[in-house]
Amino acid sequence: MKIGLLIIGNEILEGKISDANTRQLSLFLKELNLELQTSLIVSDQESAIHLGLQTLFLICDVVVTSGGLGPTKDDLTKDAIASFLGRKILYSESSYEIALKNYERFNRPFVEKDHGYCFLPEGFVALENSTGFAPGLFTKHLGKYLLCGAGVPKEFKSLLDDHFNRIIRSKFPPSSELIESVTVRTKRTPEEKIFGEVDPILWDQLSDLGNVSSLPTTMGVDIGVKLKASTPLEMEEKKKKVLAIFENSPLKPNIWQIGNLSLEEYIVGLANKKKITFGFAESCTGGLCSHRITNIAGSSETFLGSVVSYAEAVKHKILNVEADTLKNHSAVSIQTAGEMSSGLSQLIKAKIVISITGLAGPAGGTPEKPVGTVCFGVTNNGRTQTYSAHFPGDREQLKLRFSQAALFYLLEELEKSS
Amino acid sequence: MKIGLLIIGNEILEGKISDANTRQLSLFLKELNLELQTSLIVSDQESAIHLGLQTLFLICDVVVTSGGLGPTKDDLTKDAIASFLGRKILYSESSYEIALKNYERFNRPFVEKDHGYCFLPEGFVALENSTGFAPGLFTKHLGKYLLCGAGVPKEFKSLLDDHFNRIIRSKFPPSSELIESVTVRTKRTPEEKIFGEVDPILWDQLSDLGNVSSLPTTMGVDIGVKLKASTPLEMEEKKKKVLAIFENSPLKPNIWQIGNLSLEEYIVGLANKKKITFGFAESCTGGLCSHRITNIAGSSETFLGSVVSYAEAVKHKILNVEADTLKNHSAVSIQTAGEMSSGLSQLIKAKIVISITGLAGPAGGTPEKPVGTVCFGVTNNGRTQTYSAHFPGDREQLKLRFSQAALFYLLEELEKSS
């Protein structure tokens, strides 16, 4: 079964927002052992929507659209689909009832029967929208399936969760072929060095077992191997072989996870398992380390808190960094970094504290300490070590890299602590 | 001139990463008064790349590709383009020289002449890549233009910055038609209420002047009007009329900006202009408010710092929240919120401090205080007010909404302070 996504929206083509629904649909399909064939973004114009439908119906069995079902006049999806399929727009009682229910759920006044939500292209089925207002749509066309949802990511996701399976499975029963991906996440070695120097035979070895991919990430590379098998036993055998290849690879010390957890998920899982409390003394990362960690449910078990000490006075006043240290070594120095992490560790009684102080730019760099310079303090159980580094990038990239490096230090401390 | 983007990469169709290059290209084109026609994502397979090229060459004058130029074996773009155009892959001295220069820039060992970077489809020009390793590519095909860049967003951006204009402008001189967009950013009223109740004639009034769009944002709506004119004078007249419509609209109190700055950019600009210092006492937002503010260059002028007080002990110990307050009212209460903001304000001597304490879930909710409950403390010049609210959403959505509400409080305090 080939599945294509048509994203309808000027706001995406004009760069006002980024498309989030391709990724949502991909991850949703992966759970069902299905793959997204292609994703196409077109503008809110009838001709563009027609062209998109034409392209996708040519190569796909199931076309999913996102966007353009809303109540404002730039929402053209229903009209464009109707004209593409040569169907009329008709009043639909079930669509009316769904819209009515949605309004009640949000305690919003009654929707009138002349509201756009109550009209559908002929032959379409209205679908409940459990998270928003606009009903979804479904129809069959020349033996193919067309499923339309709202563009708001949350609403699009609920269309998938609530309706996709039920509708699609009737026509396309699950394949008996098993598909599984093994992801090996590595740190601190660039892609080309991995396959060129560290382990030049790795790619070919893995290719004998499945489809290999390499994805550079922040300060690391994810190596993926997609395995296919006809029985669970065969799959297990293949997975064992993949893992054995990595176990014996010179790349092994760089592997920090075999699996799909994000770095922050992995850290929170490990800290909670070992019951090790931690926190951050953040300067140039400005709260990003803490934000990333607190995105993970359950982080409150071991993450105690952080201080974002942007101003020097805050470094001194809350974190107890000596005025002399700031004066003699400056705020971006291993001395300040060390006092920041040990200061916070004493203040909040966290076992591990990582501090980050650096220059995210664009202003503030000097020839000795250019933008991108960063110092880390790592306090674990009262003992403090410091590190310094220099990274390339603009302000947002630097914040991300600084935070990634800090999280890798945290991970390494968690790994060696008990 | 019609421009299309072909994004080549399994990692995007499999949901491992989100596409960032559509947005980059859109924003780049906007600066040049150009528009992106469509954006298509295909997998790293020769047949899929062929189909993508075929589709885009059908409707576009300029096709830009991103991805698949790297050094690993899943990078197929050059081979697929060569076979699509019926061209051979040949050794290119200029491509070799560009790759060599790139390696020197990164202090990486010399690239050999048999490296994939040194080969191009026949008739292609190699383009310097000022931020990465893989040279970009350019050729003409049946009077149309094909420009290929690396998928890494930073490298793709440098392809545009360094080469797009020079190459494209030779064939397509700038249009004399002026295009400008006015964006009016509103808060705290949903889209449908704006156009249905608050100002039902707004859309039609604006439509007489240009192309209207409505984009729901976090806790607000951006209304855009795209204006076209043949002279600067005509454009000025149209802009004046648009602004007059909003000036006289009942929506006016909800407008927080006429322009394209993000909320955090707008806040930092205003705080720096008024020289008003501020900080956050963050609990459930976990550092996100601080992270958003510190993404903005120049934020260090007035943003002093924050405390992420995730654990109750940190609220008590650093922010001076009374143990009795935590015990009698709990951590998620307007009492705790008020003591958090006033405590931090005294500690770091910031004029304005906003505190946020709430339940981001998924665990921790009760019937009285369900997940989504949030309390805010707003301390301005020593005076503290508190607010509470309830928002829908999952953990990440809630963190974002909580932070957005906090930033709106900060904005309102900045607006009324001098």
Interface residues (C-beta under 8 A of the other chain):
Chain A: N10 E11 I12 L13 E14 G15 K16 I17 S18 D19 A20 T22 R23 Q24 L25 S26 L27 K30 E35 L36 Q37 T38 S39 L40 I41 V42 S43 D44 A48 L51 G52 T55 I59 G70 P71 T72 K73 D74 F133 V152 K154 E191 E192 F195 G196 W203 S207 V212 S213 S214 L215 P216 D222 G224 F280 E282 T285 G286 G287 L288 C289 S290 H291 I293 T294 N295 A297 G298 S299 S300 F303 L304 G305 S306 V307 V308 S309 Y310 A311 A313 V314 K317 I318 L347 I348 K349 A360 G361 P362 A363 G393 R395 E396 Q397 K399
Chain B: N10 E11 I12 L13 E14 G15 K16 I17 S18 D19 A20 T22 R23 Q24 L25 S26 L27 K30 E35 L36 Q37 T38 S39 L40 I41 V42 S43 D44 A48 L51 G52 T55 I59 G70 P71 T72 K73 D74 F133 V152 K154 E191 E192 F195 G196 W203 S207 V212 S213 S214 L215 P216 D222 G224 F280 E282 C284 T285 G286 G287 L288 C289 S290 H291 I293 T294 N295 A297 G298 S299 S300 F303 L304 G305 S306 V307 V308 S309 Y310 A311 A313 V314 K317 I318 L347 I348 K349 A360 G361 P362 A363 G393 R395 E396 Q397 K399
